[in-house]
Amino acid sequence: IMLRGIKQAYSDIQSSRENWRFMWKTFAPVNTVADQADYDLSADSVDRIIEDSCTIYKTVATDKSPLTFLSYTDWVEDYAAEVVESDRPQFVTILPDGKLRLTPPPDGIYVLNGDCFRTNHVMTLDVDEPIFPVKFHPLVVYKGIEKSGKFVQDEFKMAANRGEANELFGQMLWEQLLEDDNPEVIAV
């Protein structure tokens, strides 16, 4: 029961806000394939792409150029009915199936980079650790105890546990929540 409570608490903490700093990451570089427009990033735990963060380069990073994000609706209006010849990609959109579509399709091998918010991390092994800073790890235990009802008979212990959890969660909100630099995101 306790393990289930901890796993649920960990998931709930990650899901409690959409713009946690610890959920932001750069997705693994993707090597494009000539004439292939669509790329699946689900294996890299990508949940939402950060708009205007995608870049592409041919052989060296000094050749890097930004990709302009188009909403899927705009992409359909501008490109869906056209046959677009392969060339250096200029635009990126997210298809309904969650894949990235580059337009025009690459005319060769490029490296695609970008930032995203990850999907919820799941701890499966005993050695796994939460993805947020170490000082907030006890929050998973505090919330896990509450979820499991471990001290439900002892109101004093539950109140103390809840107080510790609330204090630590408040500190996490202060330090880990993106506010002023809240990026525009696109769901995958």
Backbone as a ProteinNet text record, in pm:
[ID]
protein_1_A
[PRIMARY]
IMLRGIKQAYSDIQSSRENWRFMWKTFAPVNTVADQADYDLSADSVDRIIEDSCTIYKTVATDKSPLTFLSYTDWVEDYAAEVVESDRPQFVTILPDGKLRLTPPPDGIYVLNGDCFRTNHVMTLDVDEPIFPVKFHPLVVYKGIEKSGKFVQDEFKMAANRGEANELFGQMLWEQLLEDDNPEVIAV
[TERTIARY]
83.7	0	87.6	195.6	283.9	350.7	399.6	466.5	370.3	248.2	147.4	120.9	116	95.8	210	333.6	450.8	450.8	421.2	416.2	308.8	192.9	84.4	121.4	184.7	227.1	326.7	422.2	522.8	457.2	364.6	292.3	209.8	142.3	58.6	141.6	259.5	346.1	384.3	426.2	466.4	349.9	230.8	112.5	45.3	86.5	15.6	31.4	134	156.2	206.4	177.7	220	357.6	409.4	534.5	641.1	662.9	770.9	904.1	997.6	1133.1	1197.2	1175.1	1238	1177.9	1066.5	1006.5	1053.8	1125.5	1175.9	1306.5	1321.1	1444.6	1464.1	1582.5	1611.7	1592.7	1510.3	1491.7	1615.7	1633.4	1751.6	1757.9	1877.2	1889.8	1835.4	1763.8	1704.8	1775.8	1828.7	1887.8	1776.7	1758.4	1653.1	1696.6	1599.3	1621.1	1572.6	1648.8	1609.8	1468.4	1388.5	1250.2	1151.9	1191.7	1100.9	1063.4	935	888.8	848.8	807.3	749.2	845.9	845.6	935.9	862	877	810.1	906.9	869.6	955.6	906.3	806.8	748.1	847.8	945.6	1044.9	1133.2	1137.6	1218.9	1135.5	1016.4	928.9	888.8	866.3	826.2	675.1	633.1	490.9	446.8	520.3	486.6	615.2	616.4	730.7	721.4	834.9	837	848.8	747.5	736.1	861.9	900.4	1016.4	1148.2	1154.8	1281	1349.7	1279.3	1335.8	1434.6	1549.3	1651.5	1697.7	1765.1	1813.2	1947.7	2035.3	2162.4	2205.3	2287.6	2326.5	2442.7	2555.2	2671.2	2740.3	2738.6	2800.8	2702.8	2712.4	2617.3	2622.9	2732.7	2739.9	2646.1	2597.4	2502.8	2357.4	2341	2209.4	2116.3	1991.1	1888.9	1759.8	1681.8	1556.7	1450.3	1361.2	1244	1126.2	1046.9	928.2	814	752.1	639	514	441.1	309.9	206.9	96	-10.5	-54.4	-112	-155.1	-256.7	-346	-445.6	-377.9	-278.3	-205.4	-127.4	-69.9	5.4	-87.2	-206.9	-303.3	-339.9	-368.1	-404.8	-293.1	-167.8	-56	11.6	12.4	96.9	30.4	-79.5	-135.4	-170.1	-221.1	-263.1	-148.5	-35.1	77.9	173.5	239.2	352.5	474	539.6	652.5	781.2	865.9	994.2	1085.4	1164	1259.9	1361.8	1395.5	1491.9	1528.2	1597.9	1626.4	1495	1455.3	1329.9	1329.8	1214.3	1194.6	1087	993	876.5	861.2	797.8	765.2	622	547.9	413.8	397.9	295.1	265.3	137.1	147.8	34.5	-61.2	-184.6	-279.9	-231.8	-145.1	-93.7	26.1	64.7	172.3	309.9	322.2	452.5	483.9	614.1	657.9	663.2	617.6	628.9	715.9	820.5	909.5	866.5	865.8	828.9	931.3	986.6	976.4	1044.2	1014.4	1084.2	1234.8	1315	1460	1512.9	1609.7	1674.3	1798.3	1821	1936	1931.8	2046.2	2054.9	2080.4	1994	2008.5	1996.7	2035.7	2015.7	1908.4	1802.9	1690.2	1703	1698.4	1704.8	1586.1	1556.8	1452.8	1432.7	1353.7	1321.2	1177.2	1151.3	1017	992.5	868.2	833.8	815	874.1	869.4	736.8	707.3	594.7	632.9	535.1	565.2	667	766.2	867.5	807.4	833.2	782.5	901.2	897.3	1002	959.2	1045.2	1011.1	1106.1	1228.3	1327.5	1354.5	1403.6	1435.6	1541.1	1628	1735.4	1692.3	1571.9	1523.7	1503.7	1529.5	1510.5	1420.1	1349.5	1269	1356.8	1297.1	1372.8	1391.1	1323.2	1340.6	1455.7	1500.3	1615.6	1601	1713.4	1719.7	1649.9	1660.9	1602	1449.2	1388.6	1243.6	1201.5	1296.4	1262.4	1174.8	1197.4	1109.7	961.8	934.8	795.6	720.6	788.8	726.8	688.6	775.1	746.6	631	635.5	527.4	392.4	389.7	263.6	225.2	325.8	299.1	236.8	286.8	229.9	84.3	58.3	-78.6	-168.3	-118.6	-197.3	-226.4	-129	-145.9	-228.8	-249.3	-325	-248.6	-117	-29.7	-59	-76.3	-96.7	-239.5	-332.9	-469.6	-527.9	-480.9	-530.6	-468.8	-354.4	-282.7	-291.6	-390.3	-413.9	-294.4	-221.9	-105.7	1.2	31	131.2	86.5	-41.3	-92.2	-82.1	-114.9	-106.7	38.4	129.3	271.3	322.2	285.2	325.3	270.6	144	80.1	147.8	183.9	252.8	388.7	465.4	595.5	577.3	478.6	453.6	415.6	327	283.8	399.1	482.6	596.7	695	725	818.6	760	630.5	565.8	564.2	542	547.2	685	788	925.2	949.9	896.4	911.8	842.2	723.6	652.9	737.3	795	874.5	997.5	1065.9	1193.2	1182.4	1078	1074.9	964.9	880.4	772.8	817.7	804	836.9	722.2	754.5	649.6	680.3	781.8	811.4	857.5	931.4	981.3	901.3	769.3	679.8	673.7	725.5	730.2	596.2	579	464.1	490.2	390	407.9	305.6	341.8	255.1	241.5	120	98.8	141.9	201.9	240.9	137.8
-119.5	0	124.9	123	239.4	267.7	162.4	179.5	239.1	191.5	244.7	393.1	427	566.7	655.5	605.6	683.3	702.7	596.7	608.4	708.4	702.1	794.6	938	954.1	1087.8	1147.1	1066.5	1114	1159.3	1081	1117.6	1245.3	1253	1370.5	1498.8	1490.3	1608.9	1657.5	1566.1	1604.9	1664.3	1610.7	1654.8	1777.9	1817.9	1925.7	2061.8	2079.5	2204.3	2168.3	2252.4	2224.9	2281.3	2367.4	2434.2	2424	2301.3	2278.3	2291	2356	2368.3	2230.4	2140	2007.5	1918.3	1957.8	1879.5	1928.6	2039.7	2097.4	2027.6	1989.7	1925.5	1948.2	1919.7	1919.6	1776.3	1758.1	1621.6	1575	1443.8	1385.1	1428.7	1463.4	1503.2	1393.9	1436.6	1344.9	1363.4	1256.2	1261.4	1238.9	1335.4	1323	1225.3	1185.5	1096.1	1169.9	1161.4	1230.5	1189.7	1288.2	1272.2	1220.5	1210	1169.1	1292.2	1325.3	1448.6	1430.3	1308.7	1288.3	1217.2	1264.3	1210.1	1192.1	1074.8	1040.1	1060.3	1144.3	1171.9	1103.8	1016.4	955.7	871	810.8	729.4	814.6	944.9	1035.5	1102.6	1049.6	1099.8	1245.9	1285.7	1422.8	1435.6	1530.6	1556.9	1679.1	1790.4	1914.7	1980.4	2021.4	2092	2239.1	2299.3	2441.9	2516.2	2596.6	2665.5	2745.8	2743.3	2817.3	2773.9	2651.4	2601.4	2504.9	2463.7	2364.9	2430.5	2364.8	2409.8	2289.5	2320	2215.3	2256.1	2160.3	2188.5	2065.9	2092.3	1986.6	1903.7	1962.8	1883.9	1940.3	2070.9	2132	2230	2242.7	2327.2	2473.5	2516.4	2655.4	2680.5	2574.1	2581.5	2582.5	2594.5	2583	2695.4	2659.5	2759.8	2720.7	2820	2790.8	2739.8	2656.5	2614.1	2696.8	2745.7	2822.7	2726.8	2742.9	2657	2706.8	2613.1	2641	2556.9	2616.6	2535.1	2435.7	2325.6	2224.7	2284.3	2368.2	2432.8	2517.5	2598.6	2680.4	2593.7	2485.8	2396.5	2335.3	2291.5	2233.4	2335.7	2458.5	2563.2	2592.2	2592.9	2634.3	2521.7	2398.6	2295.4	2160.5	2128.7	1993.3	1951.8	2043.3	2008.7	2015.8	2068.1	2085.4	1967.3	1943.8	1852.5	1941.4	1922.7	2007.3	1929.5	1986.9	1924.2	1923.7	1820	1810.9	1923.8	1977.6	2086.9	2098.3	2203.1	2226.5	2264.3	2191	2223.3	2365.8	2429	2564.9	2572.7	2476.5	2480.1	2347.2	2353.7	2233.4	2247.6	2137.9	2134.9	2003.9	1996.5	1873.2	1816.6	1694.5	1626.6	1574.4	1543.7	1490.7	1364.7	1286.3	1165.1	1193.6	1321.5	1360.9	1364.7	1326.1	1330	1472	1499.6	1627	1612.3	1712.8	1714.5	1831.2	1802.7	1905.1	1939.3	2068.8	2115.7	2219.6	2205.6	2090.8	1969.7	1849.3	1731	1747.5	1694.2	1710.3	1652.5	1722.6	1673.5	1591.8	1564	1486.2	1467.3	1437.4	1417.3	1551.9	1584.2	1702.8	1655.3	1740.6	1712.9	1809.5	1752.6	1828.5	1831.3	1950.5	1969.4	2053.6	2047.6	2132.7	2107	2191.5	2178.4	2132.5	2068.2	2016.3	2002.8	1976	1928.4	1778.3	1703.8	1558.5	1505.2	1381.8	1311.4	1276.7	1239.3	1203.2	1089.7	1108.9	1006.8	905.2	777.9	672.1	600.5	588.2	511.9	365.7	279.4	138	49.6	94.2	15.7	78.1	-1.8	48.5	158.8	158	257.1	384.8	387.3	507.4	621.5	742.3	861.9	959.6	1043.8	1147.8	1238.2	1297.1	1381.6	1523.1	1559.3	1694.6	1698.1	1818.7	1831.1	1748.3	1698.1	1608.1	1665.4	1794.2	1850.1	1836.2	1807	1789.1	1641.8	1550.5	1408.2	1369.1	1426.1	1388.8	1419.7	1512.4	1545.1	1421.6	1338.2	1215.5	1124.5	1116.1	1032.2	1090.9	1221.9	1285.8	1264.1	1290.6	1274.6	1127	1039.9	896.4	843.8	892.1	853.3	896.7	1019.6	1070.9	987.1	954.6	875.7	735.6	676.2	538.6	529.5	642.8	641	574.5	574.6	504.9	544.7	672.3	717.5	769.7	712.6	763.5	760.6	668.8	658.9	763.2	818.8	912.4	1052.6	1128.3	1261	1353.8	1341.5	1425.8	1399.6	1272.5	1238.2	1282.7	1264.8	1306.1	1458.2	1532.6	1678.7	1724.1	1662	1697.4	1663.8	1548	1505.8	1604.1	1640	1732.7	1869.8	1914	2042.8	2041.4	1933.5	1920.1	1919.3	1844.7	1834.5	1970.4	2041.5	2172	2272.4	2270.4	2361.9	2331.1	2205.5	2166.4	2190.5	2164	2188.8	2339	2421.3	2566.3	2611.4	2553.8	2585.8	2537.7	2420.4	2368.7	2460.9	2507	2600.5	2725.8	2777.8	2899.8	2880.9	2767.3	2746.2	2678	2598.6	2513.9	2548.9	2643.6	2679.2	2791.8	2769.9	2874.5	2974.1	3100.8	3202.2	3307.4	3390.5	3499.4	3449.8	3339.6	3288.5	3166.8	3171.7	3063	3049.8	2940.4	2925.7	2886.8	2923.4	2876.4	2730.4	2644.8	2502.3	2451	2342.3	2279.4	2133.3	2086.1	1947.8	1852.4	1742.1	1636.4	1528.6
0	0	0	78.9	88.3	-46.4	-113.5	-242.6	-344.8	-346.9	-438.2	-407.8	-278.9	-238.9	-284.3	-274.3	-316.3	-467.3	-542.1	-689	-731.8	-665.8	-699.5	-661.6	-546	-501.9	-600.7	-646.3	-741.6	-871.7	-920.5	-1042.6	-1021.3	-907.7	-878.3	-869	-808.4	-796.7	-935.6	-1023.1	-1159	-1237.6	-1216.9	-1292	-1232.6	-1113.3	-1044.4	-1112.2	-1192.4	-1266.8	-1405.8	-1503.4	-1641.2	-1673.3	-1590.2	-1625	-1515.3	-1469.5	-1375	-1447.3	-1385.1	-1439.6	-1456.8	-1362.8	-1369.5	-1478.6	-1536.4	-1645.1	-1782.4	-1786.8	-1910.5	-1947.9	-2072.8	-2116.7	-2266.3	-2312.2	-2454.8	-2502.6	-2605.9	-2653.2	-2728.6	-2734.4	-2798.1	-2943.7	-2992.6	-3133	-3224.9	-3326.8	-3423.3	-3556.3	-3611.6	-3745.8	-3846.8	-3933.8	-4034.5	-4143.5	-4222.8	-4335.8	-4460.3	-4568.5	-4692.5	-4733	-4765.2	-4813.3	-4708.1	-4582.6	-4475	-4394.5	-4393.9	-4329.9	-4183.5	-4142.7	-4010.4	-3915.3	-3787.4	-3686.7	-3554.4	-3495.9	-3371.1	-3254.5	-3159.5	-3044.1	-2917.4	-2929.3	-2809.2	-2731.2	-2797.2	-2726.6	-2635.3	-2659.4	-2577.7	-2468.5	-2441.3	-2334.8	-2355	-2479.8	-2510.5	-2494.5	-2412.5	-2393.1	-2473.8	-2457.3	-2527.5	-2575.4	-2700.6	-2758.2	-2717.8	-2687.1	-2657.2	-2789.8	-2816.8	-2945.6	-2975.1	-3100.8	-3151.5	-3088.2	-3035.5	-2981.1	-3078	-3182.7	-3274.8	-3371	-3384.5	-3478.5	-3559.9	-3670.7	-3759.3	-3816.3	-3833.6	-3900.7	-3980.9	-4083.3	-4176.5	-4123.4	-4100.7	-4058.3	-3934.7	-3918.7	-3801.8	-3738.1	-3607.7	-3535	-3577.7	-3638.5	-3683.4	-3801.1	-3861.1	-3973.3	-3921.8	-3790.5	-3726.9	-3769.3	-3795.6	-3824.6	-3753.5	-3713.1	-3642.9	-3739.2	-3687.4	-3762.8	-3712.8	-3802.3	-3765.8	-3737.9	-3621.9	-3587.9	-3658.9	-3719	-3777.2	-3703	-3664.7	-3606.8	-3713.7	-3671.2	-3768.7	-3866.4	-3817.1	-3903.7	-4010.3	-3969.8	-4066.8	-4165.4	-4116.3	-4204.6	-4309.7	-4266.2	-4361	-4467.8	-4426.3	-4523	-4622.5	-4574.7	-4659.5	-4736.8	-4680.2	-4740.3	-4766.2	-4702.3	-4710.5	-4853.4	-4933.6	-5069.6	-5169.9	-5128.5	-5219.6	-5214.6	-5326.9	-5328.5	-5307.1	-5195.1	-5159.5	-5185.8	-5269	-5301.4	-5179.8	-5166.8	-5056.8	-5065	-4949.5	-4939	-4791.4	-4754.9	-4612.6	-4544.1	-4438.8	-4369.3	-4313.8	-4322.5	-4272.4	-4164.1	-4168.2	-4079.7	-4006.6	-3891.6	-3815.3	-3765.5	-3769	-3712.5	-3637.5	-3557.5	-3485.7	-3544.2	-3593.3	-3655.1	-3548.4	-3585.3	-3487.1	-3414.8	-3478.1	-3412.9	-3321.7	-3308.3	-3218.9	-3282.3	-3407.1	-3474.1	-3518.7	-3530.4	-3587.1	-3738.4	-3809.5	-3955.1	-3994.8	-4070.6	-4123.9	-4265.3	-4296.7	-4430	-4472.7	-4591.2	-4680.6	-4619.3	-4673.2	-4623.5	-4644.1	-4554.4	-4567.3	-4698.7	-4756.4	-4878.7	-4846.4	-4720	-4677.3	-4526.9	-4471.7	-4327.1	-4259.7	-4163.7	-4079.6	-3935.3	-3843.1	-3701	-3650.7	-3594.8	-3541	-3389.5	-3330.7	-3185	-3140.4	-3012.4	-2957.6	-2809.8	-2747.2	-2605.6	-2591	-2478.4	-2454.8	-2305.2	-2272.1	-2139.1	-2153.2	-2062	-2068.3	-2016.6	-2053.1	-1993.2	-1849.6	-1769.6	-1630.8	-1625.3	-1541.5	-1516.4	-1420.2	-1444.6	-1358.3	-1294.6	-1164.7	-1095.4	-1094.1	-1148.1	-1154.1	-1073.6	-1056.1	-982.9	-847	-754.3	-620.8	-623.6	-724.7	-732.4	-804.2	-861.9	-931.4	-833.3	-881.9	-800.1	-873.7	-801	-866.1	-952.9	-1055.5	-1148.5	-1096.5	-989.3	-936.7	-836.8	-798.2	-708.3	-580.2	-533.2	-417.9	-295.1	-272.7	-150	-147.4	-263.1	-267.6	-265.7	-263.4	-261.1	-141.9	-21.7	90.7	64.5	-25.5	-57.1	-108.6	-186.2	-237.1	-121	-21.2	95.8	175.8	201.9	277.8	209.6	78.8	4.5	-6.5	-18	-24.6	103.4	216.9	346.2	352.5	308.4	309.7	218.4	98.6	2.9	55.1	122.5	168.6	296.3	362.2	486.9	599.8	591.3	686	831.2	858.7	996.1	1017.5	945.6	950.3	1092.6	1175.6	1312.3	1405	1363.8	1449.8	1388.4	1431.5	1374.3	1390.3	1502.3	1525.7	1420.2	1393.1	1292.3	1152.8	1123.2	991	975.2	1077.7	1071.3	1055.1	1128.8	1116.7	976.4	926.1	791.5	687.1	700.2	605.3	611.3	732.1	746.4	678.2	697.7	631.2	479.2	433.3	288.7	230.9	297.7	246.8	242.2	344.3	347.8	234	214.6	109.9	-29.3	-45.6	-175.1	-205.9	-106.6	-126.4	-172.6	-112.6	-153.1	-296.9	-331.1	-466.5	-567.4	-533.7	-622	-645.4	-540	-548.7	-636.2	-619.6	-688.2	-824.1	-845.3	-964.8	-1064.4	-1032.1	-1123.5	-1214.8	-1344.3	-1441.3	-1443.8	-1423.4	-1426.5	-1531	-1506.4	-1598.2	-1734	-1735.6	-1861.8	-1907.5	-1881.6	-1918.1	-2070.3	-2125.5	-2270.3	-2330.6	-2456.5	-2532.5	-2565.5	-2546.9	-2573	-2672.4	-2737.4	-2835	-2792.7	-2772.5	-2730	-2839.4	-2798	-2893.3	-2888.5
[MASK]
++++++++++++++++++++++++++++++++++++++++++++++++++++++++++++++++++++++++++++++++++++++++++++++++++++++++++++++++++++++++++++++++++++++++++++++++++++++++++++++++++++++++++++++++++++++++++++

